[in-house]
């Protein structure tokens, strides 16, 4: 097994560079500019450097500029007045951090000399924009790549360059300042060879780039740039990623020009690093097994759910439709599919699954499952919400009966440019006030020829979860008396505020409850939510064996203090384990199974040890649809792995053992396999995935608050 990283050698044991100093005369914003676009070295931390370099005497701090054009543009006159200090004969082994960033500086210079836009990566390293398609008269298409330098990581005492392939970017060909529709909107721009937020553009940027500043498309401005929506049906993105990275290395990295300008050699023809056997593991086969209807077991929901239905059927609900009057025919087709497993014409494709069979074992359908006279067909989207509110007030609800709404809509919930964009969210909220869950189905989906075979299973799994059932379960759970909390975040384009979805608790019975959300930075509210969740667990199960917290990013100091304070408040005395989970689709390392060249994706349940530093254990974890018993006979290969960082709580009496880590990896793997939003496998643990969905919806609700119904229900699937 290999990873998308290649070994390189710095040509000379000693290198030279230029630092800038004299920053004491700069204001706070200028200092931030230097820090964001470079690194600092200081006398206190880098005493060996100060002792070896006479030019640094008399200075307390100096900076290495990496993104030099950005610093020059933002500091303007002040930049020219800063003191330059030549650093000669720098020993690279004694100055790993500085050497790494000198190499970054050289790489940026190299790519910008080739007219390739660059910027600092979101985590580490640099991001390169490679022009891929310039044929369209309105926009260009770029492919993004991330470069990260590491030392003493996968290979002892060696330098490595991680090369990852990110997303594509579409960039308009009309200068940003010539498009009035973009005023007051948030987007990134390519300014010459810089990539930056539009609101940071100054007159100096315009001068330096000779007005060559172009908008990078995002959902908020896609309509203004007249960029069409298109979907690329790639059946093996993993293979595409592998080939794309190899092509980039051969074209841009493994070349005489790169090696000369950056000052490195690439042994072994820049091939990927072979992972050592001891770094690769796989969860037990039993951990992969899921339970479906009639007690049947299997590994793939895409096959077994459609064959056997839900593991636990939800309580009986009364269903009713909500749609515009113009969609009456669509309504009847849906009704017939749910009721009889066929469309309104009475025909099913011979290759379609037995829809009625798994629907019968999943959700309560039949004549008794429909709320007589409760369908709502409104005149148009403009009056839909008012019509729904009046309709709900007049509905003859029966005491102790549960209700569920199926909404048919032609509004794309991700199209922020639609005048009725918020209707989707407002309808959901209004129904939740009446303790009614809902499933929104887009009209064009119902009309798709693959609707019954592809979309209906996804809808059935989601409805089962929303109504309190379980589409499938873990057959052999590794979880014991653990309390699990997940915290996820979401920020929507066009909204300045990010919301945190929190306290998604998974107890030993596999139940999720206590959903909530708050604004990012509102630690008091988040702390209160976590305390409430812990106390609820204690009430039901008493003292947990462990408290496991899944977080959507690396905890900062304030967040750590908030969690520790909540634990003290509840007098939690059990071991605490914090797991940071990030997706790897766009950046970082991934592993390739080169023994299976037509697939390359490692088997589901594979985990790869990346590194252990300062008590943090980093792994790649694969939950996908490749199972050893099926060989290469698979449909779509998805999803990409997640990167998990496992660490013990501050007050734990013992460090994590190898057995502890393996158990946590297995537990994390299993919590990724019970996401009922789709019958396709998802990469994120549900504790984070569901919390993120809550954070996505809440900003659209009044006062950013959930109803009580929404705090104990999977309404967001």
C-alpha positions in Angstrom: 0.0 0.0 0.0 1.3 3.5 -0.9 0.4 7.0 0.0 0.3 10.2 -2.1 3.7 11.4 -0.9 7.2 11.3 -2.3 10.6 11.5 -0.7 12.9 14.3 -1.6 16.5 15.4 -0.6 17.6 18.9 0.0 20.6 19.4 -2.3 22.8 21.2 0.2 23.3 20.7 3.9 23.5 24.4 4.3 21.2 27.0 2.7 20.8 30.7 2.6 17.8 33.0 2.9 16.7 36.6 3.7 14.6 37.5 6.8 12.8 40.8 7.5 12.9 42.6 10.8 12.1 46.0 12.4 8.4 45.2 12.8 8.1 47.1 16.0 7.1 50.2 13.9 4.2 48.2 12.3 0.5 48.3 13.5 -1.4 45.2 14.6 -2.9 44.5 11.1 0.5 44.6 9.5 1.9 42.1 12.0 -1.0 39.8 11.2 -0.2 40.1 7.5 3.3 39.0 8.1 2.2 36.1 10.2 -0.5 34.9 7.8 1.8 35.1 4.8 5.0 33.9 6.4 6.5 32.6 9.7 8.2 34.3 12.6 11.4 33.3 14.4 12.2 34.8 17.8 15.2 35.0 20.0 13.5 33.2 22.9 12.4 30.1 20.9 15.1 30.0 18.3 18.1 30.8 20.5 20.4 28.5 18.4 19.6 30.5 15.3 20.4 33.7 17.1 23.6 32.3 18.4 24.8 31.2 15.0 23.7 34.3 12.9 25.4 37.6 13.6 22.8 39.5 11.5 20.1 38.8 14.1 21.9 40.4 17.0 20.0 43.3 18.3 16.7 41.8 17.1 14.1 40.0 19.1 11.9 38.8 16.2 12.2 38.3 12.5 10.0 37.0 9.7 10.4 34.8 6.7 8.0 35.9 3.9 6.5 33.0 2.0 3.7 34.7 0.1 5.9 37.7 -0.8 3.5 39.4 -3.3 0.7 39.4 -0.7 2.9 41.0 1.9 4.2 43.7 -0.5 0.6 44.5 -1.6 -0.8 44.7 1.9 2.0 46.5 3.6 2.9 48.7 0.6 5.4 51.4 1.7 6.0 49.9 5.2 7.3 46.7 3.5 10.1 48.5 1.7 11.2 50.2 5.0 11.6 46.9 6.9 15.1 45.7 7.6 16.6 42.9 5.5 18.8 40.3 7.2 20.8 37.9 5.1 21.1 34.4 6.7 24.0 32.6 5.2 25.2 29.0 5.7 22.1 27.8 7.6 22.4 24.2 8.9 19.2 22.5 7.8 19.3 19.7 10.4 19.4 22.3 13.2 16.7 24.4 11.7 14.0 22.1 10.3 11.1 24.5 10.8 12.9 27.4 9.0 14.2 25.1 6.3 10.7 23.8 5.6 9.4 27.2 5.1 12.3 28.4 3.0 11.4 25.5 0.7 7.7 26.7 0.6 8.9 30.1 -0.3 10.9 28.7 -3.2 8.0 26.6 -4.4 5.7 29.6 -4.4 8.3 31.5 -6.5 8.6 28.6 -8.9 4.8 28.2 -9.5 4.3 32.0 -9.8 7.0 32.2 -12.4 4.9 29.7 -14.3 1.9 32.0 -13.9 0.1 29.6 -11.5 -1.9 31.2 -8.8 -1.0 30.1 -5.2 -2.1 30.7 -1.6 -1.4 29.3 1.8 -3.2 26.1 2.6 -6.1 26.1 5.1 -4.1 23.9 7.4 -0.5 23.7 6.3 1.4 24.0 3.1 0.5 25.8 -0.1 -2.4 25.4 -2.6 -1.6 25.6 -6.3 -4.2 26.5 -9.0 -3.4 24.8 -12.4 -5.3 26.0 -15.4 -7.2 23.0 -16.9 -9.7 24.5 -19.4 -9.7 27.9 -21.0 -12.1 27.2 -23.9 -15.3 28.7 -22.5 -15.6 32.5 -23.4 -17.1 33.2 -19.9 -15.0 31.3 -17.4 -11.8 29.3 -16.9 -11.5 26.0 -15.0 -8.7 25.4 -12.6 -7.6 22.2 -10.8 -6.3 22.8 -7.3 -3.4 20.8 -5.7 -2.1 21.0 -2.1 1.6 20.6 -1.2 2.7 19.8 2.3 6.3 19.3 3.4 7.1 17.0 6.3 10.3 15.8 8.0 10.8 12.6 9.9 7.2 11.5 9.2 6.6 8.3 7.2 10.3 7.7 6.7 12.8 8.3 9.5 15.1 11.3 9.1 13.8 12.0 5.6 12.0 14.9 3.9 8.7 14.1 2.1 6.3 16.1 0.0 2.6 15.3 0.3 0.8 16.0 -2.9 -3.0 16.0 -2.8 -5.6 16.8 -5.4 -8.3 19.2 -4.3 -11.5 20.5 -6.0 -11.9 22.3 -9.2 -12.5 26.1 -9.3 -14.4 28.0 -11.9 -13.2 31.5 -12.4 -15.0 34.2 -14.4 -13.3 36.0 -17.3 -14.7 39.4 -16.5 -12.8 41.5 -14.0 -14.6 41.4 -10.6 -14.9 45.2 -10.3 -16.8 45.3 -13.6 -19.6 43.1 -12.4 -22.1 45.3 -10.4 -24.1 42.2 -9.3 -21.1 41.1 -7.2 -21.1 44.2 -5.0 -21.6 43.4 -1.3 -21.2 39.6 -1.9 -18.5 37.4 -0.4 -16.2 35.5 -2.7 -12.6 34.8 -3.5 -10.6 36.2 -6.4 -7.6 35.3 -8.5 -5.5 38.5 -8.5 -2.6 38.0 -10.8 -1.0 34.9 -9.1 -2.6 35.6 -5.7 -5.7 34.0 -4.4 -7.5 36.1 -1.8 -10.9 37.3 -0.4 -12.5 40.0 -2.5 -12.9 42.4 0.5 -9.1 42.5 0.9 -8.4 43.9 -2.5 -6.7 47.3 -2.3 -5.6 49.9 -4.9 -2.1 48.4 -4.6 -3.4 44.9 -5.7 -5.1 46.5 -8.7 -1.8 48.2 -9.6 0.4 45.1 -9.1 -1.9 42.9 -11.1 -2.7 45.5 -13.9 -6.4 45.0 -13.0 -6.3 41.3 -13.7 -8.6 40.3 -10.8 -11.2 37.7 -11.5 -14.0 36.2 -9.3 -13.9 32.5 -8.2 -17.3 31.0 -8.5 -19.2 30.0 -5.3 -22.9 29.1 -4.7 -23.7 32.7 -3.9 -22.4 34.2 -7.1 -22.8 31.3 -9.5 -26.0 32.8 -11.0 -24.3 36.2 -11.5 -21.4 34.5 -13.4 -23.9 32.5 -15.6 -22.1 29.3 -14.6 -24.2 26.2 -15.4 -24.6 23.4 -12.8 -23.1 20.2 -14.0 -22.5 16.8 -12.4 -19.6 14.6 -13.4 -20.6 10.9 -12.8 -17.2 9.5 -11.9 -17.6 5.9 -10.9 -14.1 5.8 -9.3 -13.0 9.1 -8.0 -10.1 7.4 -6.2 -8.6 6.2 -9.5 -9.2 9.7 -10.9 -7.4 11.2 -7.9 -4.4 8.9 -8.2 -4.0 9.6 -11.9 -4.4 13.3 -11.4 -1.7 13.5 -8.7 0.7 11.4 -10.7 0.1 13.7 -13.7 0.7 16.8 -11.6 3.9 15.4 -10.2 5.2 14.4 -13.6 4.3 17.8 -15.2 5.3 20.2 -12.4 7.4 18.5 -9.7 9.6 15.9 -11.2 11.2 18.3 -13.6 14.7 19.8 -13.9 13.2 23.3 -13.4 11.5 22.5 -10.1 14.5 20.6 -8.7 16.8 23.5 -9.6 14.7 26.4 -8.4 13.6 24.7 -5.1 17.0 23.1 -4.5 16.0 19.5 -4.1 16.5 16.1 -5.7 13.8 13.4 -6.1 15.1 9.9 -5.7 13.2 6.9 -7.0 11.8 9.0 -9.8 9.3 10.7 -7.4 7.3 7.5 -6.9 4.8 7.3 -4.0 6.1 6.2 -0.5 5.5 2.5 0.3 3.8 2.2 3.7 5.4 -0.1 6.2 3.3 -3.1 7.1 3.1 -2.2 10.8 1.3 1.1 9.9 -1.7 -0.8 8.3 -4.5 -2.5 10.2 -8.1 -3.6 9.6 -11.0 -3.9 11.9 -12.4 -7.4 12.7 -14.8 -8.7 10.0 -17.6 -8.9 12.6 -17.4 -5.1 13.1 -18.5 -4.6 9.5 -21.7 -6.6 9.9 -25.1 -4.8 9.9 -28.5 -6.1 10.9 -31.6 -5.6 8.7 -35.2 -6.7 8.6 -36.2 -10.2 9.7 -32.9 -10.5 11.6 -31.0 -10.8 8.4 -27.3 -9.6 8.3 -25.0 -8.2 5.7 -22.4 -5.5 5.0 -23.9 -3.3 2.3 -27.2 -1.3 2.9 -27.4 -0.7 -0.8 -28.1 -4.4 -1.3 -29.4 -5.8 2.0 -31.8 -2.9 3.0 -33.5 -3.2 -0.4 -33.9 -6.9 0.1 -34.9 -7.1 3.8 -36.1 -3.7 4.9 -35.5 -2.0 8.2 -34.0 -3.6 11.3 -36.6 -1.9 13.4 -39.8 -0.6 12.0 -40.9 2.7 13.3 -44.2 3.4 15.2 -47.3 3.7 13.0 -47.7 7.2 11.5 -50.4 8.9 9.5 -48.9 10.4 6.3 -50.1 13.3 4.1 -48.8 15.2 1.1 -47.9 18.9 0.7 -47.3 20.2 -2.8 -48.3 22.9 -5.3 -51.5 22.3 -7.2 -49.5 22.0 -10.4 -47.9 18.8 -9.1 -51.0 16.7 -8.6 -49.8 14.0 -11.1 -46.4 13.8 -9.3 -48.3 13.3 -6.0 -50.3 10.4 -7.4 -47.2 8.7 -8.7 -45.6 9.0 -5.3 -48.7 7.7 -3.6 -48.8 4.6 -5.8 -45.1 3.9 -5.3 -45.5 4.1 -1.5 -48.8 2.2 -1.5 -48.2 -0.5 -4.1 -44.6 -0.4 -5.1 -45.4 0.8 -8.6 -45.9 4.1 -10.4 -49.2 5.6 -11.5 -49.0 4.0 -14.9 -48.9 0.5 -13.2 -45.6 -0.3 -14.9 -42.2 -1.0 -13.3 -39.0 -1.7 -15.1 -38.1 -5.4 -15.0 -34.8 -4.5 -13.3 -36.5 -2.5 -10.6 -36.3 -3.9 -7.1 -39.4 -5.2 -5.3 -40.2 -1.8 -3.8 -43.3 -2.9 -2.0 -41.4 -5.6 -0.1 -38.8 -3.5 1.6 -41.2 -0.5 2.0 -43.6 -2.8 3.9 -40.7 -3.9 6.2 -39.5 -0.3 6.7 -42.4 2.1 7.1 -46.1 1.7 7.8 -47.9 1.9 4.4 -51.3 0.9 3.3 -54.8 2.5 3.5 -54.6 3.0 7.3 -51.2 4.8 6.9 -52.7 7.9 5.2 -54.4 10.8 7.0 -57.7 11.2 5.2 -58.5 14.6 3.9 -55.2 16.1 5.2 -53.3 16.6 1.9 -52.5 20.2 1.2 -52.2 21.5 -2.4 -51.3 25.2 -2.4 -51.6 27.7 -5.3 -48.0 28.8 -5.6 -44.7 29.1 -3.6 -45.4 32.8 -2.7 -48.4 31.7 -0.6 -47.3 28.3 0.5 -46.2 29.0 4.0 -49.4 30.9 4.8 -51.5 28.1 3.3 -49.6 25.5 5.4 -50.0 27.4 8.6 -53.8 27.7 8.1 -54.0 24.1 7.1 -52.2 22.9 10.2 -54.4 25.0 12.4 -57.5 23.4 10.8 -56.3 19.8 10.7 -58.3 17.4 12.9 -55.4 15.7 14.6 -56.3 12.6 16.5 -55.0 12.3 20.1 -52.0 9.9 20.5 -51.6 9.6 16.7 -48.3 10.5 15.0 -48.2 12.3 11.7 -45.6 12.7 8.9 -45.6 15.0 5.9 -44.2 14.3 2.4 -43.5 17.5 0.7 -43.1 17.7 -3.1 -41.1 20.7 -4.2 -39.4 22.2 -7.3 -37.2 24.4 -5.2 -33.5 23.4 -5.0 -32.6 23.8 -1.3 -29.0 24.5 -2.2 -29.9 27.3 -4.7 -29.4 30.4 -2.6 -30.4 32.6 -5.5 -34.0 31.3 -5.6 -36.5 33.9 -4.2 -38.1 31.0 -2.3 -34.9 29.5 -1.1 -36.0 29.7 2.6 -39.3 28.1 2.0 -37.8 24.6 2.4 -36.5 25.4 5.9 -39.6 27.4 7.0 -41.9 24.6 6.1 -39.9 22.1 8.1 -39.8 24.4 11.1 -43.5 25.0 11.0 -44.3 21.3 10.9 -41.9 20.7 13.7 -43.9 23.1 15.9 -46.8 20.6 15.5 -44.5 17.6 16.3 -44.6 16.5 12.6 -41.6 15.2 10.8 -41.2 15.7 7.1 -39.5 14.4 4.0 -38.9 16.8 1.1 -38.8 15.2 -2.4 -37.8 17.2 -5.4 -40.2 17.0 -8.4 -37.4 16.3 -10.9 -36.3 13.4 -8.8 -39.7 11.7 -9.0 -39.7 12.2 -12.7 -36.2 10.6 -13.1 -36.2 7.1 -14.7 -34.1 5.8 -11.8 -36.3 7.2 -9.1 -37.7 3.8 -7.9 -34.5 1.9 -8.0 -32.1 4.6 -6.7 -34.0 7.3 -4.8 -36.8 5.4 -3.1 -34.5 3.3 -1.0 -32.7 6.5 0.3 -36.1 8.1 1.0 -37.3 5.0 2.8 -34.2 4.8 5.0 -34.5 8.4 5.9 -38.2 8.3 6.7 -37.7 5.2 8.9 -35.1 7.1 10.9 -37.3 10.3 11.2 -40.2 8.2 12.4 -38.2 6.6 15.1 -37.2 3.3 13.5 -33.8 2.0 12.5 -33.1 1.3 8.9 -30.2 -0.9 9.9 -28.2 -1.5 13.1 -24.7 -2.7 14.1 -24.9 -6.4 14.4 -22.0 -6.8 16.9 -21.5 -3.4 18.6 -18.1 -2.7 20.1 -19.6 0.1 22.3 -20.2 -0.8 25.9 -21.4 1.7 28.5 -19.8 4.6 26.7 -21.3 8.0 26.4 -20.6 9.7 23.1 -21.0 13.3 22.2 -20.5 14.8 18.7 -20.0 18.4 17.8 -20.2 19.6 14.2 -20.3 22.9 12.4 -21.7 24.5 9.3 -21.5 27.9 7.7 -23.6 28.7 4.7 -22.5 31.0 1.8 -24.1 34.5 2.3 -24.3 34.1 6.1 -21.7 35.7 8.2 -22.3 33.5 11.2 -21.3 29.9 11.7 -23.4 27.6 13.8 -22.3 24.7 15.9 -24.5 21.6 16.1 -23.8 19.9 19.4 -24.5 17.2 22.0 -25.6 14.4 19.7 -25.4 11.6 22.2 -25.0 8.0 21.4 -25.6 5.7 24.4 -25.0 2.0 24.8 -28.4 1.2 23.2 -27.4 3.1 20.0 -30.0 5.8 20.6 -29.4 9.4 19.5 -30.9 12.3 21.4 -30.4 15.8 22.8 -29.7 17.6 19.6 -29.0 21.3 19.9 -27.2 24.2 18.2 -25.7 27.6 19.0 -23.7 30.3 17.4 -20.0 29.7 17.0 -18.2 31.2 20.0 -21.3 30.9 22.3 -19.4 28.7 24.7 -21.9 29.1 27.6 -24.7 27.7 25.5 -22.6 24.9 24.2 -21.4 24.1 27.7 -25.0 24.1 29.0 -26.0 21.7 26.2 -23.2 19.3 27.0 -24.0 19.4 30.7 -27.6 18.6 30.0 -26.6 15.6 27.8 -24.2 14.2 30.4 -26.8 14.5 33.2 -29.5 12.8 31.0 -27.0 9.9 30.4 -26.3 9.5 34.1 -30.1 9.5 34.8 -30.6 6.6 32.4 -27.3 4.6 32.7 -25.5 6.0 35.7 -21.7 6.3 35.4 -20.3 5.7 31.9 -17.2 3.6 31.3 -15.8 6.4 29.1 -16.8 9.8 27.8 -15.9 10.0 24.1 -16.1 13.4 22.4 -16.1 13.7 18.6 -15.1 17.1 17.4 -15.3 18.5 13.9 -11.9 20.1 14.1 -8.8 20.5 16.4 -9.9 21.8 19.8 -8.6 25.3 20.6 -7.8 26.4 24.1 -11.2 28.0 24.8 -13.0 24.9 23.6 -10.9 22.6 25.7 -11.5 24.8 28.8 -15.3 24.8 28.1 -15.4 21.0 27.9 -13.3 20.5 30.9 -15.5 22.9 32.9 -18.6 21.0 31.8 -17.0 17.7 33.0 -16.1 19.2 36.4 -19.7 20.6 36.7 -21.1 17.1 36.2 -18.3 15.5 38.4 -17.3 13.1 35.5 -14.7 10.8 36.9 -14.4 8.3 34.0 -11.6 8.5 31.3 -12.2 11.1 28.6 -11.2 10.6 25.0 -11.3 13.4 22.4 -11.4 12.5 18.7 -10.9 15.1 16.0 -12.4 14.0 12.7 -11.8 15.6 9.3 -12.7 14.6 5.7 -9.8 14.0 3.3 -11.5 14.5 -0.1 -9.6 17.8 -0.8 -6.4 17.6 1.1 -4.0 15.6 3.2 -2.8 12.0 2.8 -4.7 9.1 1.4 -3.6 5.5 0.9 -3.7 3.5 -2.4 -4.0 -0.3 -2.6 -1.7 -0.8 -5.5 -2.3 -4.6 -5.4 -5.7 -3.8 -7.0 -4.8 -1.2 -9.7 -8.3 -1.0 -11.2 -9.7 0.1 -7.8 -6.9 1.4 -5.6 -9.2 2.1 -2.7 -8.3 0.0 0.4 -10.9 -2.5 1.7 -13.6 -1.1 4.0 -12.3 -1.2 7.6 -8.7 -0.5 6.7 -6.9 2.0 9.0 -3.5 3.6 8.4 -1.3 5.0 11.2 0.0 8.4 10.0 1.9 9.7 13.0 1.9 10.1 16.8 3.0 13.4 18.2 2.5 15.0 21.6 0.1 12.2 22.6 -2.1 12.7 19.5 -2.5 9.5 17.4 -3.4 10.3 13.8 -5.0 7.7 11.5 -6.8 7.3 8.2 -9.9 5.3 8.4 -11.8 3.8 5.5 -15.6 3.1 5.6 -16.5 2.5 1.9 -18.2 0.0 -0.3 -15.3 -2.3 -1.1 -15.5 -5.6 0.7 -13.0 -8.4 0.3 -15.6 -11.0 -0.5 -16.9 -9.0 -3.5 -13.5 -8.5 -5.1 -13.7 -5.7 -7.7 -17.4 -6.2 -8.5 -18.7 -2.9 -7.2 -20.6 0.1 -8.3 -19.5 3.5 -7.1 -16.5 3.6 -4.9 -17.2 5.9 -2.1 -16.5 7.6 0.1 -13.0 8.8 0.8 -11.4 8.1 4.1 -11.6 10.3 7.2 -8.6 11.4 9.2 -9.0 10.8 13.0 -6.8 12.3 15.7 -7.2 10.5 19.0 -6.1 11.9 22.3 -6.7 11.3 26.0 -8.4 13.9 28.1 -6.2 16.3 30.2 -7.1 14.6 33.5 -6.9 11.0 32.5 -4.7 8.9 34.8 -3.3 6.8 32.0 -2.2 7.3 28.4 -4.1 5.4 25.7 -2.8 1.9 25.0 -2.7 0.2 21.6 -5.8 -1.8 22.6 -7.6 1.5 23.5 -6.7 3.0 20.2 -7.9 -0.1 18.2 -11.1 -0.1 20.1 -11.7 3.6 19.4 -11.0 3.1 15.7 -13.5 0.2 15.6 -16.1 2.3 17.4 -15.6 5.2 15.1 -15.8 2.8 12.1 -19.1 1.4 13.3 -20.6 4.9 14.0 -20.0 5.8 10.3 -21.9 2.8 9.1 -25.4 3.7 10.6 -26.0 6.9 8.7 -29.6 6.6 7.4 -29.5 9.6 5.2 -28.7 7.3 2.3 -28.2 3.6 1.6 -24.7 4.6 0.3 -21.9 4.6 2.9 -20.9 7.9 4.4 -17.5 8.7 5.8 -18.3 10.7 8.9 -19.4 9.3 12.2 -23.1 10.1 12.7 -22.3 12.0 15.9 -20.6 14.6 13.8 -22.6 14.2 10.6 -26.0 14.7 12.2 -24.7 17.5 14.4 -23.5 19.3 11.2 -26.9 18.8 9.6 -28.5 20.5 12.7 -26.1 23.4 12.3 -27.0 23.7 8.7 -30.8 24.1 9.4 -30.8 26.1 12.6 -29.7 29.5 11.1 -32.9 29.4 9.0 -35.1 28.9 12.1 -36.6 31.8 14.2 -34.0 33.1 16.6 -31.7 30.2 15.6 -33.5 27.8 17.9 -34.8 24.2 17.7 -38.2 23.2 18.9 -38.4 20.6 21.6 -39.5 18.1 19.0 -36.3 18.9 17.0 -34.1 18.1 20.0 -35.1 14.4 20.2 -35.8 13.4 16.6 -33.9 12.7 13.4 -35.9 15.3 11.5 -32.7 16.5 9.7 -32.0 13.4 7.7 
